[in-house]
């Protein structure tokens, strides 16, 4: 029986790479996002390349009603969900706390925390009923170590870390695995979104080092998801070779700098 994976925020970056890797390996794919045209393009490409079943769900994960409606509709199309990857998330702005944009704060809290909760609340009961499942939350090194001007973004990722630990406890009786994957610097649309489309500033974050790629994260997610049934990786943090944690990296061999 083919297994099914649901990936949120799958129109770019980690989510898109995860969808492609799992499709390549024979999984049925459910992808979500706010951009229908991207979802449609990814669906067509996955079906053409890998001949797999793909379902698209277009909604804003920050909107509780849209999430509930989408999953209710999904139940008519998919008999089970084996893996949920809570990937949808963003950073917005980078200001000292007294100068921060409240709009940016709300976007991060609504996406990174509330959105993760909304979708998990709908999918976890399905996994409980089927007696198995795996929830993989994409966190960040920013959820392990706070850094200057990271304030609210770091707080949301610390929350993801705490929620993952709590989910693991709550879902333990139902044979549901829960894993946190915490990437360091990875070159996707992340910095471009954070800096409101400023390409030069976004690219400057990665100058002088080789960051992680979306494919690197997808490979780690796939590894965690395909271990034997009795094995669960609870928490995994990864960085590129040039980064030690959320604060400290090497732009060259001799010059450590603050990266964020």
VEXVOTI-329281 format. One line per field, with one value per residue: z, x, y of N, C-alpha, C in turn; residue number from 1. Coordinates in steps of 0.2 Angstrom, whole numbers, padded with zeros to 4 digits. Layout:
<recs>
n_Z <- [Z|...] $
n_X <- [X|...] $
n_Y <- [Y|...] $
ca_Z <- [Z|...] $
ca_X <- [X|...] $
ca_Y <- [Y|...] $
c_Z <- [Z|...] $
c_X <- [X|...] $
c_Y <- [Y|...] $
n <- [NUM|...] $
</recs>
This chain:
<recs>
n_Z <- [0000|-0005|0004|0011|0011|0018|0015|0021|0015|0002|-0010|-0013|-0009|0006|0007|-0006|-0011|-0002|-0006|-0019|-0017|-0010|-0019|-0029|-0023|-0023|-0015|-0011|-0013|-0004|-0006|0001|0000|-0003|-0016|-0030|-0043|-0043|-0035|-0045|-0055|-0049|-0046|-0059|-0064|-0055|-0057|-0070|-0070|-0060|-0059|-0049|-0036|-0034|-0023|-0022|-0010|-0008|0002|0016|0029|0040|0043|0052|0048|0035|0035|0042|0033|0022|0026|0029|0017|0011|0017|0010|-0001|0002|0010|0021|0031|0032|0035|0041|0037|0044|0038|0033|0036|0041|0041|0046|0043|0053|0066|0081|0097|0101|0090|0082|0069|0072|0063|0056|0067|0070|0058|0058|0070|0068|0057|0060|0072|0076|0064|0062|0073|0069|0058|0063|0073|0065|0058|0067|0074|0064|0062|0075|0074|0064|0070|0068|0062|0058|0063|0057|0062|0056|0062|0068|0070|0076|0085|0095|0099|0104|0094|0091|0086|0082|0090|0089|0079|0083|0095|0090|0084|0095|0102|0093|0095|0109|0107|0099|0108|0117|0109|0106|0119|0121|0111|0112|0116|0105|0095|0086|0078|0082|0077|0077|0066|0064|0055|0050|0042|0026|0009|0002|-0003|0009|0016|0006|0008|0021|0021|0013|-0001|-0005|-0014|-0014|0000|0005|-0002|0003|0015|0013|0008|0005|0011|0010|0011|0018|0007|0000|-0004|0004|0016|0013|0011|0024|0031|0024|0028|0042|0041|0036|0044|0054|0061|0075|0078|0082|0078|0089|0089|0079|0074|0061|0052|0040|0035|0038|0048|0066|0075|0078|0079|0076|0063|0049|0038|0031|0032|0043|0049|0060|0060|0065|0059|0058] $
n_X <- [0004|0003|0011|0006|0010|0008|0012|0015|0016|0022|0025|0038|0055|0060|0048|0044|0055|0054|0042|0045|0055|0049|0039|0047|0050|0039|0028|0011|0006|0002|0000|0001|-0002|-0002|-0002|-0010|-0007|0006|0005|-0002|0007|0017|0010|0007|0020|0025|0016|0019|0033|0034|0023|0014|0001|-0006|-0012|-0019|-0020|-0026|-0024|-0024|-0013|-0014|-0027|-0039|-0052|-0051|-0041|-0048|-0059|-0052|-0045|-0057|-0062|-0052|-0053|-0062|-0055|-0043|-0039|-0030|-0017|-0001|0011|0014|0021|0025|0029|0027|0031|0039|0051|0050|0056|0069|0072|0076|0068|0061|0058|0052|0040|0023|0015|0023|0027|0014|0012|0022|0019|0006|0008|0019|0017|0003|-0003|0004|-0002|-0016|-0016|-0011|-0020|-0031|-0026|-0019|-0030|-0034|-0023|-0022|-0034|-0031|-0020|-0007|0007|0016|0023|0031|0040|0046|0058|0071|0088|0087|0077|0084|0095|0094|0096|0103|0091|0083|0072|0056|0054|0063|0057|0045|0050|0056|0045|0040|0049|0045|0032|0034|0040|0030|0020|0025|0024|0011|0005|0011|0004|-0002|0006|0011|0024|0034|0044|0057|0065|0078|0085|0100|0107|0100|0099|0086|0070|0069|0077|0075|0061|0061|0068|0060|0060|0073|0085|0099|0103|0098|0106|0118|0119|0123|0136|0152|0152|0145|0129|0116|0105|0088|0086|0095|0089|0077|0082|0086|0073|0067|0075|0073|0059|0059|0064|0065|0049|0050|0059|0062|0067|0068|0073|0082|0096|0104|0117|0126|0143|0150|0144|0141|0131|0115|0121|0134|0146|0157|0164|0176|0191|0197|0190|0178|0160|0145|0131|0118] $
n_Y <- [-0006|0011|0024|0040|0057|0073|0089|0105|0122|0120|0126|0131|0131|0121|0114|0111|0104|0093|0087|0083|0073|0063|0060|0054|0043|0035|0039|0044|0061|0076|0092|0109|0126|0144|0148|0145|0143|0139|0127|0120|0119|0111|0100|0095|0092|0083|0072|0069|0066|0056|0048|0048|0049|0065|0078|0094|0107|0123|0135|0148|0145|0152|0155|0149|0143|0141|0131|0121|0118|0114|0102|0094|0093|0086|0073|0067|0063|0057|0042|0040|0048|0047|0054|0070|0085|0099|0112|0125|0142|0157|0171|0188|0203|0211|0218|0227|0225|0236|0243|0235|0229|0227|0221|0212|0204|0198|0191|0181|0174|0170|0161|0153|0147|0147|0142|0130|0124|0124|0115|0103|0100|0096|0085|0076|0068|0060|0052|0046|0038|0029|0023|0025|0036|0050|0065|0079|0092|0107|0116|0127|0132|0144|0142|0136|0144|0161|0176|0192|0204|0195|0192|0190|0181|0171|0167|0161|0150|0144|0141|0131|0121|0118|0114|0103|0094|0092|0087|0075|0068|0069|0061|0049|0037|0032|0027|0037|0045|0059|0072|0084|0095|0105|0116|0125|0139|0140|0141|0147|0154|0161|0171|0181|0184|0188|0200|0207|0207|0212|0208|0209|0211|0199|0189|0192|0186|0174|0175|0169|0157|0140|0137|0126|0117|0116|0103|0096|0097|0090|0077|0074|0074|0064|0053|0053|0049|0037|0027|0012|0006|0006|0015|0032|0048|0061|0074|0084|0093|0103|0110|0119|0116|0127|0134|0136|0138|0147|0159|0160|0159|0155|0166|0165|0156|0161|0171|0174|0178|0187|0180|0184] $
ca_Z <- [0000|-0005|0009|0009|0015|0017|0016|0021|0012|-0003|-0016|-0014|-0004|0009|0006|-0013|-0012|0001|-0010|-0025|-0015|-0008|-0025|-0033|-0020|-0023|-0010|-0013|-0011|-0003|-0005|0002|-0001|-0005|-0023|-0034|-0050|-0041|-0034|-0051|-0059|-0046|-0047|-0066|-0065|-0051|-0060|-0076|-0069|-0055|-0060|-0042|-0035|-0030|-0021|-0020|-0006|-0008|0008|0020|0035|0046|0043|0055|0045|0028|0037|0044|0027|0017|0028|0029|0010|0010|0020|0004|-0007|0004|0016|0027|0030|0035|0037|0041|0038|0046|0035|0032|0040|0038|0045|0043|0046|0058|0070|0088|0099|0102|0084|0077|0066|0074|0057|0055|0072|0069|0052|0061|0076|0065|0052|0063|0078|0075|0058|0064|0077|0066|0054|0067|0076|0060|0055|0072|0076|0059|0063|0081|0072|0060|0074|0066|0059|0059|0062|0057|0062|0053|0067|0066|0075|0079|0091|0100|0102|0101|0092|0090|0082|0080|0095|0088|0075|0088|0100|0087|0083|0102|0103|0089|0099|0115|0105|0097|0114|0120|0105|0107|0125|0120|0105|0113|0117|0099|0090|0082|0079|0082|0075|0075|0062|0065|0050|0050|0036|0020|0004|-0001|-0003|0016|0017|0002|0011|0027|0019|0009|-0008|-0006|-0016|-0012|0007|0005|-0005|0007|0021|0012|0004|0008|0013|0007|0015|0016|0001|0001|-0005|0010|0021|0011|0012|0031|0032|0021|0032|0048|0039|0033|0049|0056|0064|0082|0079|0081|0080|0092|0088|0075|0072|0056|0049|0035|0038|0040|0054|0072|0078|0075|0079|0074|0057|0046|0031|0028|0037|0049|0052|0062|0060|0067|0052|0057] $
ca_X <- [0000|0007|0010|0004|0013|0005|0017|0012|0021|0025|0026|0045|0060|0060|0042|0044|0060|0052|0037|0048|0059|0045|0036|0052|0051|0033|0023|0006|0008|-0003|0004|-0003|0001|-0007|-0002|-0013|-0004|0012|0003|-0004|0013|0021|0006|0008|0027|0026|0013|0022|0039|0034|0016|0011|-0006|-0005|-0018|-0017|-0025|-0024|-0027|-0019|-0013|-0015|-0034|-0042|-0058|-0049|-0038|-0053|-0062|-0047|-0044|-0063|-0063|-0047|-0055|-0066|-0051|-0038|-0041|-0026|-0011|0005|0016|0013|0027|0023|0035|0025|0034|0043|0053|0048|0059|0074|0073|0077|0061|0057|0057|0049|0034|0018|0012|0028|0026|0008|0013|0026|0016|0000|0011|0024|0014|-0005|-0004|0006|-0007|-0022|-0016|-0010|-0026|-0035|-0023|-0018|-0035|-0034|-0017|-0024|-0039|-0028|-0015|0000|0008|0023|0022|0038|0040|0052|0060|0076|0093|0084|0073|0089|0099|0092|0101|0101|0086|0079|0067|0049|0055|0066|0052|0041|0054|0057|0038|0039|0053|0042|0026|0036|0041|0023|0016|0028|0022|0003|0004|0015|0000|-0005|0011|0013|0031|0035|0051|0058|0071|0080|0090|0103|0107|0099|0098|0079|0067|0068|0080|0071|0055|0063|0070|0055|0062|0079|0089|0106|0104|0097|0111|0124|0119|0127|0142|0158|0151|0141|0124|0112|0100|0082|0087|0098|0083|0072|0085|0085|0066|0066|0079|0069|0053|0059|0067|0060|0043|0051|0064|0059|0071|0064|0075|0088|0098|0109|0120|0132|0150|0153|0140|0141|0124|0111|0124|0141|0148|0164|0164|0182|0194|0200|0186|0171|0156|0138|0128|0111] $
ca_Y <- [0000|0017|0029|0047|0063|0080|0094|0112|0127|0116|0129|0133|0129|0115|0110|0108|0098|0087|0084|0079|0067|0058|0057|0050|0036|0031|0041|0049|0068|0081|0098|0114|0133|0150|0150|0140|0142|0135|0121|0116|0117|0106|0094|0092|0090|0077|0067|0067|0063|0050|0044|0047|0053|0072|0082|0101|0111|0130|0139|0151|0141|0157|0155|0143|0141|0138|0125|0116|0116|0110|0095|0091|0091|0081|0067|0063|0061|0052|0038|0041|0052|0044|0059|0077|0089|0106|0116|0132|0146|0162|0176|0194|0209|0210|0224|0227|0224|0242|0246|0230|0229|0223|0217|0207|0199|0194|0186|0176|0171|0167|0156|0148|0144|0145|0138|0123|0121|0122|0109|0097|0098|0092|0079|0071|0064|0055|0047|0042|0033|0024|0019|0026|0042|0053|0072|0081|0100|0111|0121|0131|0134|0150|0139|0133|0149|0167|0181|0199|0206|0189|0191|0186|0175|0166|0165|0157|0143|0141|0138|0125|0116|0116|0110|0096|0090|0091|0082|0068|0065|0068|0056|0043|0031|0031|0025|0042|0048|0066|0074|0091|0095|0112|0118|0132|0143|0137|0146|0147|0161|0163|0178|0186|0185|0191|0206|0211|0207|0215|0202|0210|0209|0192|0185|0194|0182|0167|0176|0167|0150|0136|0135|0121|0118|0113|0096|0094|0096|0085|0071|0073|0073|0057|0048|0052|0046|0030|0023|0006|0008|0007|0021|0039|0053|0066|0081|0084|0100|0102|0116|0118|0115|0134|0137|0132|0138|0152|0165|0160|0155|0157|0168|0162|0151|0164|0177|0172|0184|0186|0179|0187] $
c_Z <- [0000|0001|0007|0014|0013|0019|0016|0018|0007|-0009|-0018|-0008|-0001|0007|-0001|-0014|-0008|-0003|-0016|-0023|-0013|-0014|-0029|-0029|-0019|-0018|-0014|-0010|-0010|-0002|-0004|0001|-0003|-0012|-0027|-0040|-0048|-0039|-0040|-0055|-0056|-0047|-0054|-0067|-0061|-0054|-0066|-0075|-0065|-0055|-0053|-0041|-0031|-0029|-0019|-0015|-0006|-0003|0012|0027|0041|0047|0045|0051|0038|0030|0038|0038|0023|0020|0028|0022|0008|0012|0014|-0001|-0005|0010|0022|0025|0035|0038|0036|0042|0038|0044|0034|0037|0037|0043|0042|0046|0051|0061|0077|0091|0100|0096|0079|0075|0069|0069|0056|0061|0072|0063|0054|0066|0072|0060|0056|0069|0077|0069|0059|0068|0074|0062|0058|0071|0072|0058|0061|0074|0070|0060|0070|0079|0068|0064|0072|0063|0061|0058|0062|0057|0060|0058|0064|0072|0079|0085|0096|0103|0099|0099|0091|0085|0079|0084|0093|0084|0079|0092|0096|0086|0090|0104|0099|0092|0105|0112|0102|0103|0117|0116|0106|0113|0124|0116|0106|0113|0110|0093|0084|0083|0079|0082|0074|0071|0061|0060|0052|0044|0030|0015|0000|-0002|0004|0017|0012|0005|0017|0026|0014|0002|-0010|-0007|-0014|-0005|0008|0003|0000|0013|0020|0008|0008|0011|0009|0011|0013|0010|0003|0000|0001|0015|0019|0012|0020|0033|0030|0025|0038|0047|0037|0038|0051|0060|0072|0083|0078|0083|0083|0090|0084|0073|0067|0054|0043|0039|0041|0045|0060|0075|0075|0075|0075|0068|0054|0039|0027|0033|0043|0052|0053|0062|0063|0060|0052|0061] $
c_X <- [0004|0005|0009|0007|0009|0011|0014|0018|0025|0026|0033|0049|0060|0054|0042|0049|0058|0047|0040|0052|0055|0041|0040|0052|0044|0027|0017|0007|0002|0001|-0001|0001|-0005|-0007|-0004|-0010|0003|0010|0001|0002|0017|0017|0007|0015|0028|0022|0016|0029|0038|0028|0013|0004|-0004|-0011|-0016|-0022|-0022|-0028|-0022|-0019|-0014|-0023|-0037|-0047|-0056|-0045|-0043|-0057|-0058|-0047|-0051|-0064|-0058|-0049|-0059|-0061|-0045|-0040|-0037|-0020|-0006|0010|0013|0019|0024|0029|0033|0027|0038|0046|0051|0051|0065|0076|0073|0069|0057|0056|0053|0042|0029|0015|0016|0027|0020|0009|0017|0023|0010|0003|0014|0021|0007|-0006|-0002|0001|-0013|-0022|-0015|-0016|-0031|-0032|-0021|-0023|-0035|-0029|-0019|-0029|-0036|-0022|-0008|0001|0015|0022|0029|0037|0046|0053|0066|0082|0091|0080|0078|0093|0096|0097|0098|0096|0082|0072|0060|0050|0058|0061|0047|0044|0055|0050|0037|0043|0049|0035|0028|0037|0035|0019|0019|0025|0014|0001|0007|0010|-0003|-0001|0012|0019|0030|0042|0052|0065|0072|0086|0093|0102|0106|0096|0091|0076|0066|0071|0077|0065|0056|0064|0066|0057|0069|0084|0097|0108|0103|0103|0117|0124|0123|0133|0148|0157|0146|0135|0120|0107|0094|0082|0091|0093|0079|0075|0085|0078|0065|0069|0075|0062|0053|0063|0063|0055|0045|0056|0061|0065|0067|0066|0082|0090|0104|0111|0124|0138|0152|0149|0140|0134|0121|0115|0131|0143|0155|0163|0170|0185|0196|0196|0179|0167|0149|0135|0121|0110] $
c_Y <- [0006|0021|0036|0052|0069|0085|0101|0117|0124|0120|0131|0130|0122|0111|0107|0103|0092|0083|0080|0073|0062|0055|0053|0043|0033|0033|0045|0056|0072|0087|0104|0121|0138|0151|0145|0138|0138|0128|0117|0114|0111|0099|0090|0089|0083|0071|0064|0064|0056|0046|0043|0051|0060|0075|0089|0104|0118|0133|0143|0148|0146|0157|0149|0139|0138|0131|0119|0113|0112|0103|0091|0089|0085|0074|0063|0061|0056|0048|0038|0046|0049|0048|0066|0081|0096|0110|0123|0136|0152|0167|0183|0200|0206|0216|0223|0228|0230|0245|0241|0232|0224|0218|0211|0202|0195|0189|0180|0171|0167|0161|0151|0144|0142|0141|0131|0120|0119|0116|0103|0095|0094|0085|0074|0066|0058|0050|0043|0037|0028|0020|0020|0033|0045|0061|0075|0089|0103|0117|0125|0131|0140|0148|0136|0139|0156|0171|0188|0201|0201|0188|0187|0180|0169|0163|0160|0150|0140|0137|0131|0119|0113|0112|0103|0091|0088|0086|0075|0065|0064|0062|0049|0037|0028|0029|0030|0045|0055|0068|0081|0091|0103|0114|0125|0135|0139|0142|0144|0154|0164|0170|0183|0188|0190|0198|0210|0212|0210|0209|0203|0208|0202|0187|0186|0189|0176|0168|0173|0160|0146|0134|0129|0122|0115|0106|0093|0092|0091|0078|0069|0071|0065|0052|0047|0048|0039|0025|0017|0009|0009|0012|0028|0044|0059|0073|0081|0091|0099|0109|0114|0118|0122|0137|0132|0132|0144|0159|0165|0156|0158|0160|0166|0158|0155|0170|0175|0178|0182|0186|0183|0193] $
n <- [1|2|3|4|5|6|7|8|9|10|11|12|13|14|15|16|17|18|19|20|21|22|23|24|25|26|27|28|29|30|31|32|33|34|35|36|37|38|39|40|41|42|43|44|45|46|47|48|49|50|51|52|53|54|55|56|57|58|59|60|61|62|63|64|65|66|67|68|69|70|71|72|73|74|75|76|77|78|79|80|81|82|83|84|85|86|87|88|89|90|91|92|93|94|95|96|97|98|99|100|101|102|103|104|105|106|107|108|109|110|111|112|113|114|115|116|117|118|119|120|121|122|123|124|125|126|127|128|129|130|131|132|133|134|135|136|137|138|139|140|141|142|143|144|145|146|147|148|149|150|151|152|153|154|155|156|157|158|159|160|161|162|163|164|165|166|167|168|169|170|171|172|173|174|175|176|177|178|179|180|181|182|183|184|185|186|187|188|189|190|191|192|193|194|195|196|197|198|199|200|201|202|203|204|205|206|207|208|209|210|211|212|213|214|215|216|217|218|219|220|221|222|223|224|225|226|227|228|229|230|231|232|233|234|235|236|237|238|239|240|241|242|243|244|245|246|247|248|249|250|251|252|253|254|255|256|257|258|259|260] $
</recs>
